[in-house]
């Protein structure tokens, strides 16, 4: 019992944690939070219409009616800040936080460092739903709703199939996720094959590459509550994730019912993935790479790892989105940039880990 409790305090049993923390978990969270705030303010000032820090604060306070401030900004700048940049920045932070939190949760639940938010097919289902909505000519709200709904349907099918699969339950979930994902990916490919190549096929292809172009307050309101319903329980249950990573028998000895906790965590992570993909498209690597980066800063203790993943994921995707709209005259899809950044980093991570294991 004492050994199990010591494992909980040190972190997850199924995820490697080979480096001692240089800073306390609280200090890491404070630094990440401060960096995120700075990134948010900096993002407001980027764009075609330059906005100074003073003008930005004046627009915000004027909108909130806190103070009667002399107007030093143009109406165009106010529209750019409130109607264009604000929803896009908030969505970038929320999507990044949700994908990272979902990845960290899946890695703990499945005791697998390679687990990612799309492990149960949520992304494949969302892609199929969005492609179908675009093919049928539905509007942006219809595309978002279809992607969100099909993402949840896909994970429900995965659970349905896994319950009838023989063998170990967790492995059945993973295998069912792979199978159902392949089916929906095939469906998406068929839609692309039959779509009008003039306008619908490019729209489907661009959506699948992931982007926050056209983000607005309506999309933000649509996904805000599902995101909060997924994030808050994971924050409240994060210490139990430490117990869950020890295995069912040790969790039971510590008074945690793993059979009930695991589906609850998976449901929250699925809700985060579905709501994120429905507004951003297919953005890979965030939910895989960011939890590993944060684990190197905080260790594997989910009391610090989960909020650190949320803060780090939000900041990372916000910076990538800034790059996507600033590097060239034409916006680069976020999914392309996250792959360019995430894949080499993860390759470096696993090769360094291999070298360390070889020396030990």
C-alpha positions in Angstrom: 0.0 0.0 0.0 2.8 2.4 0.9 4.6 1.6 -2.3 1.5 2.3 -4.3 1.0 5.6 -2.6 4.6 6.5 -3.3 4.0 5.7 -7.0 1.0 8.0 -7.0 3.0 10.9 -5.6 5.8 10.3 -8.1 3.5 10.0 -11.1 2.0 7.6 -13.5 3.2 4.0 -13.5 2.7 3.4 -17.2 4.4 6.5 -18.6 8.2 6.9 -18.4 9.4 9.7 -16.2 13.2 9.5 -16.2 14.2 13.1 -15.4 13.8 14.8 -12.1 11.9 18.0 -12.1 14.0 21.1 -12.1 11.1 23.3 -10.9 8.2 22.6 -8.6 4.9 21.8 -10.3 3.4 25.1 -9.1 6.2 27.1 -10.5 5.9 25.4 -13.9 2.2 26.1 -14.0 2.8 29.8 -13.0 5.4 30.2 -15.8 3.2 28.5 -18.4 0.2 30.7 -17.4 2.3 33.8 -17.7 3.6 32.8 -21.1 0.1 32.1 -22.3 -1.1 35.5 -21.2 1.8 37.2 -23.0 1.1 35.1 -26.1 -2.6 36.1 -26.1 -1.8 39.8 -25.9 0.9 39.5 -28.6 -1.6 37.6 -30.9 -4.1 40.5 -30.6 -1.5 42.9 -32.0 -0.6 40.7 -35.0 -2.4 41.1 -38.3 -3.1 43.3 -41.3 -4.4 46.1 -39.1 -1.7 46.9 -36.4 -3.0 47.5 -32.9 -0.8 48.8 -30.1 -1.0 47.5 -26.6 -2.6 50.8 -25.4 -5.2 50.6 -28.2 -5.9 47.0 -27.4 -6.6 47.7 -23.7 -8.7 50.7 -24.7 -10.9 48.6 -27.0 -11.3 45.9 -24.4 -12.1 48.3 -21.5 -14.4 50.4 -23.8 -16.3 47.2 -24.8 -16.7 46.2 -21.1 -17.7 49.7 -20.2 -15.3 49.8 -17.2 -13.9 53.2 -18.0 -14.8 56.2 -20.2 -11.7 56.2 -22.3 -10.8 58.6 -25.1 -10.9 56.7 -28.3 -7.5 56.4 -29.9 -8.4 53.6 -32.2 -10.3 53.3 -35.4 -13.6 51.4 -35.9 -11.8 49.1 -38.2 -9.3 48.2 -35.5 -12.1 47.6 -33.0 -13.9 45.3 -35.4 -10.6 43.4 -36.2 -10.0 42.9 -32.4 -13.5 42.0 -31.2 -15.0 40.2 -34.2 -12.0 38.6 -35.9 -9.1 38.1 -33.6 -10.9 37.6 -30.3 -12.9 34.4 -31.3 -9.9 33.1 -33.3 -7.5 33.5 -30.4 -9.9 32.0 -27.9 -10.6 29.0 -30.1 -6.9 28.5 -30.7 -6.3 28.4 -27.0 -9.3 26.2 -26.2 -8.6 23.7 -29.0 -5.0 23.4 -28.1 -5.9 22.9 -24.4 -8.6 20.4 -25.2 -6.5 18.3 -27.5 -3.5 18.3 -25.1 -5.8 17.4 -22.1 -7.4 14.6 -24.1 -4.0 13.2 -25.1 -2.8 13.3 -21.6 -5.9 11.6 -20.4 -5.8 8.8 -23.0 -2.1 8.2 -22.3 -2.9 7.7 -18.6 -6.1 5.6 -19.1 -4.5 3.3 -21.7 -1.0 3.4 -20.0 0.4 4.0 -23.4 2.7 7.0 -24.2 1.7 6.8 -27.9 -2.0 7.3 -27.2 -3.4 10.4 -28.9 -6.9 12.1 -29.1 -7.8 10.2 -32.3 -7.1 6.8 -30.7 -10.9 5.9 -30.5 -11.8 7.3 -34.0 -13.2 10.7 -32.9 -11.2 12.6 -35.5 -12.0 10.2 -38.3 -15.7 10.4 -37.5 -15.5 14.2 -37.4 -13.8 14.3 -40.7 -16.5 12.1 -42.3 -19.3 14.3 -40.8 -17.7 17.5 -42.0 -17.0 16.1 -45.5 -20.6 14.8 -45.8 -22.0 18.2 -44.6 -19.8 20.1 -47.2 -20.9 17.6 -49.9 -24.6 18.2 -49.1 -24.1 22.0 -49.2 -24.7 22.7 -45.5 -23.5 26.0 -44.1 -20.6 26.5 -41.6 -22.8 25.8 -38.6 -24.1 22.6 -40.3 -20.5 21.5 -40.9 -19.5 22.1 -37.3 -22.6 20.3 -36.0 -22.1 17.3 -38.3 -18.5 17.0 -37.4 -19.3 17.1 -33.7 -22.2 14.7 -33.9 -20.4 12.1 -36.1 -17.4 12.2 -33.8 -19.5 11.2 -30.8 -21.3 8.6 -33.0 -18.0 7.1 -34.0 -16.8 6.7 -30.4 -20.2 5.2 -29.4 -19.7 2.6 -32.2 -16.2 1.8 -30.8 -17.6 1.2 -27.4 -20.4 -1.0 -28.9 -18.0 -3.1 -30.8 -15.5 -3.4 -28.0 -18.1 -4.7 -25.6 -18.7 -7.7 -27.9 -15.0 -8.3 -28.5 -13.3 -11.1 -26.6 -10.2 -10.6 -24.6 -8.8 -7.7 -22.6 -11.2 -4.7 -22.5 -8.7 -1.9 -23.1 -7.1 -3.7 -26.0 -10.5 -4.3 -27.4 -11.2 -0.6 -27.3 -8.0 0.3 -29.1 -8.5 -2.3 -31.8 -12.2 -1.3 -32.3 -11.0 2.3 -32.6 -8.6 1.4 -35.3 -11.2 -0.6 -37.2 -14.0 2.1 -37.0 -11.5 4.8 -37.9 -10.6 3.0 -41.1 -14.2 2.6 -42.1 -14.9 6.3 -41.7 -11.7 7.3 -43.4 -12.8 5.2 -46.3 -16.1 6.9 -46.3 -14.4 10.3 -46.4 -12.3 9.2 -49.3 -15.4 8.1 -51.2 -17.0 11.5 -50.6 -13.9 13.2 -51.9 -13.9 11.0 -55.0 -17.5 11.9 -55.8 -17.4 15.6 -54.7 -17.5 18.5 -57.2 -13.8 19.1 -58.0 -14.5 22.8 -58.6 -15.6 24.0 -55.1 -16.6 21.1 -52.8 -13.5 19.0 -53.1 -11.2 21.9 -52.3 -13.4 22.8 -49.3 -13.3 19.3 -48.0 -9.6 19.0 -48.5 -8.9 22.3 -46.8 -11.1 21.4 -43.8 -9.3 18.1 -43.3 -5.9 19.9 -43.2 -7.1 21.9 -40.1 -7.5 25.6 -39.9 -9.1 28.4 -37.8 -9.8 30.6 -40.8 -13.3 32.0 -40.4 -13.5 31.4 -36.7 -16.4 33.5 -35.2 -18.4 34.0 -32.1 -21.1 31.6 -33.2 -18.6 28.7 -33.4 -17.1 29.7 -30.1 -20.5 29.6 -28.4 -21.3 26.2 -30.0 -18.3 24.4 -28.6 -17.6 26.4 -25.4 -20.0 24.3 -23.2 -18.9 20.9 -24.5 -15.3 21.9 -23.9 -15.9 23.1 -20.4 -17.9 19.9 -19.7 -14.8 17.9 -20.7 -12.1 20.1 -19.2 -13.5 20.7 -15.7 -14.0 17.0 -14.7 -10.5 16.1 -15.9 -9.1 18.9 -13.7 -11.2 17.7 -10.7 -10.3 14.0 -11.3 -6.6 14.5 -12.2 -5.3 13.0 -9.0 -7.4 9.9 -9.6 -5.6 9.5 -13.0 -2.4 8.8 -11.0 -4.2 5.9 -9.3 -5.6 4.7 -12.6 -2.2 4.3 -14.2 -1.2 1.8 -11.5 -3.6 -0.8 -12.7 -7.0 -1.9 -11.7 -6.0 -4.1 -8.7 -3.8 -1.4 -7.1 -6.4 1.2 -7.8 -9.1 -0.9 -6.1 -6.8 -1.3 -3.0 -6.7 2.5 -2.8 -10.4 2.8 -3.0 -10.8 3.9 -6.6 -13.2 2.0 -8.9 -11.2 1.8 -12.1 -14.1 0.2 -14.0 -16.2 3.4 -13.4 -13.5 6.0 -13.6 -12.0 4.8 -16.9 -15.2 5.3 -19.0 -15.8 8.7 -17.3 -12.3 9.9 -18.3 -12.7 8.5 -21.8 -16.0 10.3 -22.2 -14.5 13.6 -21.1 -11.5 13.2 -23.5 -13.9 12.2 -26.3 -16.0 15.3 -25.7 -12.9 17.5 -25.8 -11.7 15.8 -29.1 -15.1 16.0 -30.8 -15.7 19.7 -29.9 -12.1 20.7 -30.9 -12.0 18.9 -34.3 -15.5 20.1 -35.1 -14.3 23.7 -35.3 -10.7 23.3 -36.3 -10.5 20.4 -38.6 -7.9 17.7 -38.3 -5.0 19.0 -36.3 -2.5 16.3 -35.4 0.4 15.9 -33.0 -0.8 18.4 -30.4 -2.4 15.8 -28.2 0.6 13.5 -28.6 3.6 15.8 -28.3 2.5 18.5 -25.8 1.8 16.0 -22.9 5.3 14.5 -23.5 6.8 18.0 -23.4 4.9 18.9 -20.2 5.9 15.5 -18.6 9.5 16.5 -19.0 8.8 19.7 -17.0 6.4 18.5 -14.3 7.0 14.8 -14.1 4.2 12.3 -14.5 2.1 13.5 -11.6 -1.3 14.3 -13.1 -2.0 16.9 -10.4 0.5 19.1 -12.4 0.6 17.3 -15.7 -3.0 17.8 -16.6 -3.2 21.6 -16.1 0.3 22.0 -17.6 -0.9 20.1 -20.7 -3.9 22.4 -21.0 -1.8 25.6 -20.7 1.0 24.3 -22.9 -1.4 23.0 -25.5 -3.2 26.3 -25.6 -0.1 28.3 -26.0 1.4 26.0 -28.6 -1.6 26.1 -30.9 -1.9 29.8 -30.5 1.7 30.3 -31.6 1.2 27.9 -34.5 -1.9 29.8 -35.6 0.0 33.0 -35.5 2.6 31.5 -37.7 0.0 30.2 -40.1 -1.5 33.6 -40.7 1.9 35.5 -40.7 4.4 33.5 -42.6 3.0 34.0 -46.1 0.3 36.1 -47.8 -1.9 32.9 -47.9 -2.7 31.2 -44.6 -1.0 27.8 -44.1 -3.3 25.2 -42.7 -2.5 24.6 -39.0 -2.4 20.8 -39.5 0.5 21.1 -41.8 2.5 23.3 -39.4 1.8 21.1 -36.4 3.1 18.1 -38.4 6.2 20.0 -39.4 6.9 20.9 -35.8 5.6 17.9 -34.0 7.0 15.0 -36.0 10.7 16.1 -35.8 10.3 16.9 -32.1 8.7 13.5 -31.3 11.4 11.8 -33.3 14.1 13.6 -31.3 12.2 12.7 -28.1 12.1 8.9 -28.8 15.7 8.8 -30.1 17.0 10.5 -26.9 15.0 8.2 -24.8 16.4 5.2 -26.7 20.0 6.5 -26.2 19.3 6.9 -22.5 17.9 3.4 -22.2 20.9 2.1 -24.0 23.3 3.7 -21.5 21.3 2.6 -18.4 
